[in-house]
Amino acid sequence: MKTTAKYFGLALIALFGLQSQAQQRDLDNFRPLDQRGINMFEAPKDTISTFDGVRVRVGGASTIQFQGLSHETQGEWTNAEGVPMGLIDIGSNFNLPTANLDLDVALAPGLRMHLRTYLSSRHHPEPYVKDGYIQVDGLDFISPGLMSDVMDHVRIKIGHMENNYGDAHFRRSDNAQTIYNPFVGNLIMDAFTTEVGAEVYYFHSGFMGMVGATNGKLNQSVANPSANGVSWLGKIGYDNEQFAAPDDLRFRLTGSVYHTSQVPNSFLYGADRAGSRYYLVMEEVGASPVGQFTSGRYNPNFGNEVTAVMINPFLKYGGLEFFGTYEMASGLRGDGPERDFTQLAGELIYRFGPTENFYVGGRYNTVSGDDVSGVEIDINRLQIAGGWFLTKNVLTKIEYVNQDYNGFRSNSRFHEGNFNGLMVEAAISF
């Protein structure tokens, strides 16, 4: 049944993909899933409603990579039986294709629902729901004109959803939805989580503020009530997009915070169930793509208390754009000491062509901090990439990646480790 469901979903993607070019499929207050959604962050806030009845938008994405990476380490370690271990032998070949199915539904004026299902992913070969929420941009569905002066500037999101911490998650690959990401891999310390909660937004004259709260749980359950708690998040920023002409400087700057102290385990850097794009790099003999699905990333393994702050500047002038990430995170695990991490990332992209359908760019990403093993580590990654939009729905990109591990203990597989090589990715999104 799981296999049948997956291929049925892929057939739906193909069917609706053939129809997508001929239909006006955008909804109110909606971020397009194709090239038009690039450099868009929160979904646009529009006070004009086009609602004329319940409308279902079926969308999706499919992505595949050809991987040509190699890895090495100077570490010497053993398994539980004392047998010396080494890194798994990896070669060049295609990775497992991934696919998403999106349902976005206009339910009433100012009321929209979103549901994303991973039809196949690195972590789960079977379909499962990633997230779902309702988005409220008006209250006319309760009574025409109700609190319209307030709701012209306010948005409410409620559900088990991707939390809006930082701006980097708007440019990351989300399983098969990779068109927004000019590179193949996400950040080394990948801040992403889906938790049950609510977010309230205020938009006015380019300024944006958001406050939110979640239950801090990735997998929902009524068991273990002593582990219940609240995680808090907030964001404030300014974006001049609505005031800038096409040839003007586009400028956006935001600051975000995420804090939890009442849950036993923070999922902020370990909640992505889809998995990393660098399959099996730096994994030991016997590793499987499913079991070791976060290859190439780093999770600081915070536990019962975490505070993270992310600042993101974005500049675009003509075809040249810069996106930066400055992140500070600290936390505890059990009775252990407080540990601190800093992540820096800067990417410079140049887009050109009649519709900016070509691009070249680079990203440098570094993470440093106190590893749970008690040593200070740093990880550095260089990515150089180029891409071509064959249509607004179809992208092919190539990336060279080089990642170094420093400071890890000599009995760690990451000791003086490195992986590097080429990745080629093809993506469809509609």
Residue pairs with C-beta under 8 A, 6 or more apart in sequence:
2 125
2 126
2 127
3 126
5 119
5 126
5 127
6 99
6 119
6 120
6 125
6 126
6 127
9 60
9 99
9 101
9 117
9 119
9 127
10 62
10 99
10 119
12 58
12 60
12 101
13 60
13 61
13 62
13 99
13 101
13 119
16 58
16 59
16 60
16 430
17 60
17 393
17 428
17 430
20 59
20 393
20 430
21 393
25 57
25 59
26 32
26 57
27 55
27 57
27 104
27 106
27 112
28 46
28 48
28 49
28 50
28 51
28 106
28 110
28 112
28 137
29 43
29 44
29 45
29 46
29 112
29 135
29 137
29 155
30 43
30 44
30 57
30 104
30 112
31 37
31 40
31 42
31 43
31 44
32 40
33 59
33 61
33 102
33 177
33 179
33 429
33 430
34 179
34 392
34 393
34 429
34 430
35 179
35 355
35 357
35 389
35 392
35 393
35 395
36 392
37 179
37 180
38 179
38 180
39 250
39 314
39 316
39 321
40 170
41 167
41 170
41 239
41 252
41 254
42 164
42 170
42 201
42 208
43 135
45 137
45 153
45 155
45 201
45 203
46 137
47 138
47 152
49 109
49 110
49 138
49 140
51 106
51 108
51 109
51 110
54 105
54 106
54 107
54 108
55 105
55 106
56 103
56 104
56 105
57 102
57 103
57 104
57 105
57 106
58 101
58 102
58 103
59 101
59 102
59 103
59 104
59 429
59 430
60 99
60 100
60 101
60 102
60 119
60 176
60 429
60 430
61 99
61 100
61 102
61 175
61 176
61 177
61 178
61 179
61 427
61 428
61 429
61 430
62 97
62 98
62 99
62 100
62 176
62 427
62 428
63 97
63 98
63 99
63 173
63 175
63 176
63 177
63 178
63 425
63 426
63 427
63 428
64 94
64 95
64 97
64 98
64 425
64 426
65 94
65 95
65 184
65 277
65 423
65 424
65 425
65 426
66 92
66 93
66 94
66 95
66 423
66 424
66 425
67 92
67 93
67 94
67 95
67 278
67 279
67 421
67 423
68 92
68 421
68 422
68 423
68 424
69 90
69 92
69 278
69 281
69 401
69 419
69 420
69 421
69 422
69 423
70 90
70 419
70 420
70 421
71 87
71 90
71 281
71 282
71 417
71 418
71 419
71 420
72 87
72 417
72 418
72 419
73 87
73 282
73 405
73 413
73 414
73 415
73 416
73 417
73 418
74 410
74 415
74 416
74 417
75 408
75 409
75 410
75 411
75 412
75 413
75 414
75 415
75 416
75 417
76 84
76 410
76 411
76 415
77 84
77 85
77 284
77 411
77 412
77 413
78 84
78 85
79 85
85 284
85 285
85 413
86 284
86 285
87 282
87 283
87 284
87 285
87 413
88 280
88 283
88 284
88 285
88 286
88 287
89 285
90 279
90 280
90 281
95 122
95 277
95 279
95 289
96 120
96 122
96 125
96 289
97 120
97 176
98 118
98 119
98 120
98 121
98 122
98 175
98 176
98 274
99 118
99 119
99 120
99 175
99 176
100 116
100 117
100 118
100 119
100 130
100 174
100 175
100 176
100 177
101 116
101 117
101 119
101 127
102 114
102 115
102 116
102 117
103 113
103 114
103 115
103 117
104 112
104 113
104 114
104 115
105 112
105 113
106 112
107 113
107 134
107 141
108 140
108 141
109 138
109 140
109 141
110 136
110 137
110 138
110 139
110 140
110 141
110 151
111 134
111 135
111 136
111 137
111 138
111 141
112 134
112 135
112 137
113 132
113 133
113 134
113 135
114 131
114 132
114 133
114 134
114 135
114 159
114 161
115 129
115 131
115 132
116 129
116 130
116 131
116 132
116 174
117 127
117 128
117 129
117 130
118 124
118 127
118 128
118 129
118 130
118 175
118 176
118 273
118 274
119 127
119 176
120 126
120 127
121 175
121 176
121 273
121 274
121 275
122 274
122 275
122 276
122 279
122 289
122 290
122 293
123 273
123 274
123 275
123 290
123 293
124 273
124 290
125 290
128 273
130 162
130 174
130 175
130 194
130 273
130 274
131 159
131 160
131 161
131 162
131 194
132 159
132 160
132 161
133 157
133 158
133 159
133 160
133 161
134 157
134 158
134 159
135 155
135 156
135 157
136 151
136 155
136 156
136 157
136 158
137 151
137 155
138 148
138 151
139 146
139 147
139 148
139 151
140 146
140 148
153 202
153 203
153 204
154 200
154 201
154 202
154 203
155 200
155 201
155 203
156 198
156 199
156 200
156 201
157 198
157 199
157 201
158 197
158 198
159 196
160 194
160 195
160 196
160 220
161 194
161 195
161 197
162 169
162 174
162 192
162 193
162 194
163 193
163 194
163 195
163 197
163 199
163 212
163 214
163 233
163 258
164 199
164 210
164 212
164 233
164 235
164 256
165 191
165 193
165 233
165 235
165 256
165 257
165 258
165 268
165 308
165 310
166 191
166 235
166 254
166 256
166 310
166 312
166 325
166 327
167 237
167 252
167 254
167 256
167 310
167 312
167 314
167 323
167 325
168 186
168 187
168 191
168 310
168 312
168 325
168 345
169 191
169 192
170 180
171 180
171 181
171 182
171 323
172 180
172 181
172 186
172 187
172 190
172 192
173 180
173 181
173 184
173 185
173 186
173 277
174 274
175 274
176 427
176 429
177 429
178 184
178 395
178 425
178 427
178 429
179 393
179 395
179 427
179 429
182 347
182 349
182 359
182 361
182 385
182 387
182 397
183 347
183 361
183 363
183 383
183 385
183 397
183 399
184 277
184 278
184 383
184 385
184 397
184 399
184 401
184 423
184 425
185 276
185 277
185 278
185 296
185 381
185 383
185 399
185 401
185 423
186 192
186 272
186 276
186 277
186 297
187 325
187 343
187 345
187 365
188 296
188 297
188 298
188 343
188 365
188 366
188 367
188 379
188 381
188 403
189 269
189 297
189 298
189 299
189 300
189 327
189 329
189 341
189 343
189 367
190 269
190 272
190 297
191 258
191 268
191 269
191 308
191 310
191 327
192 268
192 269
192 271
192 272
193 218
193 267
193 268
193 271
194 218
194 271
195 214
195 215
195 216
195 217
195 218
195 231
195 267
195 271
196 214
196 215
196 217
196 220
197 212
197 213
197 214
197 215
197 231
198 212
198 213
199 210
199 211
199 212
199 233
200 210
200 211
200 212
201 208
201 209
201 210
202 208
202 209
202 210
206 238
206 239
206 240
206 241
206 242
206 243
207 236
207 237
207 238
208 235
208 236
208 237
208 238
208 239
208 254
209 234
209 235
209 236
210 233
210 234
210 235
210 236
211 232
211 233
211 234
212 232
212 233
212 234
213 230
213 231
213 232
213 233
214 230
214 231
214 233
215 228
215 229
215 230
215 231
215 263
216 229
216 230
216 231
216 260
216 262
216 263
216 266
216 267
217 263
217 267
218 267
218 271
227 263
227 264
228 262
228 263
229 260
229 261
229 262
229 263
230 260
230 262
231 258
231 259
231 260
231 262
231 263
231 266
232 257
232 258
232 259
232 260
233 256
233 257
233 258
233 259
234 256
234 257
235 254
235 255
235 256
235 257
236 254
236 255
237 252
237 253
237 254
237 255
238 251
238 252
238 253
238 254
239 251
239 252
239 254
240 249
240 250
240 251
240 252
241 250
241 252
244 250
244 251
247 318
248 317
249 315
249 316
249 317
250 314
250 315
250 316
250 317
250 321
251 314
251 315
252 312
252 313
252 314
252 315
253 311
253 312
253 313
253 314
254 311
254 312
255 309
255 310
255 311
255 312
256 309
256 310
256 311
256 312
257 307
257 308
257 309
257 310
258 268
258 306
258 307
258 308
259 306
259 307
259 308
260 266
260 268
260 305
260 306
261 304
261 305
261 306
262 304
263 304
264 303
264 304
265 303
265 304
266 302
266 303
266 304
266 305
266 306
266 331
268 302
268 306
268 308
268 329
269 298
269 299
269 300
269 302
269 329
270 294
270 299
270 301
272 294
273 293
274 293
275 289
275 293
275 294
276 293
276 294
276 295
276 296
276 297
277 296
277 423
277 425
278 295
278 296
278 401
278 419
278 423
279 289
279 295
280 287
280 289
280 292
280 295
281 295
281 296
281 403
281 419
282 295
282 296
282 405
282 413
282 414
282 417
282 419
283 292
283 295
283 413
284 413
296 403
296 419
298 367
298 379
300 329
300 331
300 339
300 341
300 369
300 371
300 372
301 333
301 372
302 329
302 331
302 332
302 333
302 339
303 331
303 332
303 333
303 334
303 336
304 332
304 333
304 334
305 331
305 332
306 329
306 330
306 331
306 332
307 329
307 330
307 331
308 327
308 328
308 329
308 330
309 327
309 328
309 329
310 325
310 326
310 327
311 324
311 325
311 326
311 327
312 323
312 324
312 325
312 326
313 322
313 323
313 324
314 321
314 322
314 323
314 324
315 321
315 322
316 322
319 350
319 351
319 352
319 356
320 348
320 349
320 350
320 351
321 348
321 349
321 350
321 351
322 346
322 347
322 348
322 349
323 346
323 347
323 349
324 345
324 346
324 347
325 343
325 344
325 345
325 346
325 365
326 343
326 344
327 341
327 342
327 343
327 344
328 340
328 341
328 342
329 340
329 341
329 342
329 343
329 369
330 338
330 339
330 340
330 341
331 338
331 339
332 338
332 339
333 339
333 372
336 372
337 370
339 369
339 370
339 371
339 372
340 369
340 370
341 367
341 368
341 369
341 370
342 367
342 368
342 369
343 365
343 366
343 367
344 365
344 366
345 363
345 364
345 365
345 366
346 363
346 364
347 361
347 362
347 363
347 364
348 361
348 362
348 363
349 359
349 360
349 361
350 359
350 360
350 361
351 358
351 359
352 358
352 359
355 389
355 392
357 388
357 389
357 390
358 386
358 387
358 388
358 389
359 386
359 387
360 385
360 386
361 384
361 385
361 386
362 382
362 383
362 384
362 385
363 381
363 382
363 383
363 385
364 380
364 381
364 382
364 383
365 380
365 381
365 383
366 378
366 379
366 380
366 381
367 378
367 379
368 376
368 377
368 378
368 379
369 376
369 377
369 378
370 376
370 377
371 377
371 407
371 408
373 408
373 409
373 412
375 407
375 408
375 409
376 407
377 405
377 406
377 407
377 408
377 414
378 406
378 407
379 403
379 404
379 405
379 406
380 403
380 404
380 406
381 401
381 402
381 403
381 404
382 400
382 401
382 402
382 403
383 399
383 400
383 401
384 399
384 400
385 397
385 398
385 399
385 400
386 397
386 398
387 395
387 396
387 397
387 398
388 395
388 396
388 397
389 395
390 396
393 428
393 429
393 430
394 426
394 427
394 428
395 426
395 427
395 429
396 424
396 425
396 426
396 427
397 424
397 425
397 427
398 422
398 423
398 424
398 425
399 422
399 423
399 424
399 425
400 420
400 421
400 422
400 423
401 419
401 420
401 421
401 422
401 423
402 418
402 419
402 420
403 418
403 419
403 420
404 417
404 418
405 414
405 415
405 416
405 417
405 418
406 416
408 414
408 415
408 416
408 417
409 415
